[in-house]
Amino acid sequence: MSDRKHMRKVREKRIKSIKGQIEKHTDKIINEIGKLDTTKDYWKKEIDENFLKQIEEDEEYLMEDK
């Protein structure tokens, strides 16, 4: 498999995985009581700063690689 195809597959899998993580974190925000008052804020921040940023970068790569 060429490097381009491999990287494309890796990024597609990562996008799918991150979307699953976002779903889990969102479920935690809605349904769980955090240990501290800041726990839910931490989960929200992780979604906004890490997960969504990574998805955006991967989707940009996939668009450029077409």
DALIN-V391587 format. One record per residue. N is the residue number from 1. SS is DSSP state (2 for helix, 1 for strand, 0 for the rest). PSI is psi in radians with two decimals (* if undefined). BURIAL is 1 if it has 16 or more other C-alpha atoms within 10 Angstrom, else 0. Layout:
BEGIN
n->N ss->SS psi->PSI burial->BURIAL
n->N ss->SS psi->PSI burial->BURIAL
END
This chain:
BEGIN
n->1 ss->0 psi->2.35 burial->0
n->2 ss->0 psi->2.81 burial->0
n->3 ss->2 psi->-0.67 burial->0
n->4 ss->2 psi->-0.81 burial->0
n->5 ss->2 psi->-0.70 burial->0
n->6 ss->2 psi->-0.83 burial->0
n->7 ss->2 psi->-0.64 burial->1
n->8 ss->2 psi->-0.80 burial->1
n->9 ss->2 psi->-0.75 burial->0
n->10 ss->2 psi->-0.80 burial->0
n->11 ss->2 psi->-0.66 burial->1
n->12 ss->2 psi->-0.75 burial->0
n->13 ss->2 psi->-0.70 burial->0
n->14 ss->2 psi->-0.70 burial->0
n->15 ss->2 psi->-0.81 burial->1
n->16 ss->2 psi->-0.76 burial->0
n->17 ss->2 psi->-0.77 burial->0
n->18 ss->2 psi->-0.67 burial->1
n->19 ss->2 psi->-0.64 burial->1
n->20 ss->2 psi->-0.70 burial->0
n->21 ss->2 psi->-0.70 burial->0
n->22 ss->2 psi->-0.75 burial->1
n->23 ss->2 psi->-0.76 burial->0
n->24 ss->2 psi->-0.77 burial->0
n->25 ss->2 psi->-0.72 burial->1
n->26 ss->2 psi->-0.72 burial->1
n->27 ss->2 psi->-0.72 burial->0
n->28 ss->2 psi->-0.75 burial->1
n->29 ss->2 psi->-0.71 burial->1
n->30 ss->2 psi->-0.74 burial->0
n->31 ss->2 psi->-0.36 burial->0
n->32 ss->0 psi->2.68 burial->0
n->33 ss->0 psi->2.13 burial->0
n->34 ss->0 psi->2.77 burial->0
n->35 ss->0 psi->-0.58 burial->0
n->36 ss->0 psi->2.87 burial->0
n->37 ss->0 psi->-0.44 burial->0
n->38 ss->0 psi->-0.07 burial->0
n->39 ss->2 psi->-0.82 burial->0
n->40 ss->2 psi->-0.65 burial->1
n->41 ss->2 psi->-0.66 burial->0
n->42 ss->2 psi->-0.78 burial->0
n->43 ss->2 psi->-0.74 burial->1
n->44 ss->2 psi->-0.77 burial->1
n->45 ss->2 psi->-0.73 burial->0
n->46 ss->2 psi->-0.72 burial->0
n->47 ss->2 psi->-0.91 burial->1
n->48 ss->2 psi->-0.81 burial->0
n->49 ss->2 psi->-0.53 burial->0
n->50 ss->2 psi->-1.02 burial->0
n->51 ss->2 psi->-0.89 burial->1
n->52 ss->2 psi->-0.63 burial->1
n->53 ss->2 psi->-0.77 burial->0
n->54 ss->2 psi->-0.72 burial->1
n->55 ss->2 psi->-0.77 burial->1
n->56 ss->2 psi->-0.79 burial->0
n->57 ss->2 psi->-0.76 burial->0
n->58 ss->2 psi->-0.72 burial->1
n->59 ss->2 psi->-0.64 burial->1
n->60 ss->2 psi->-0.77 burial->0
n->61 ss->2 psi->-0.78 burial->0
n->62 ss->2 psi->-0.64 burial->0
n->63 ss->2 psi->-0.69 burial->0
n->64 ss->2 psi->-0.49 burial->0
n->65 ss->0 psi->-0.07 burial->0
n->66 ss->0 psi->* burial->0
END
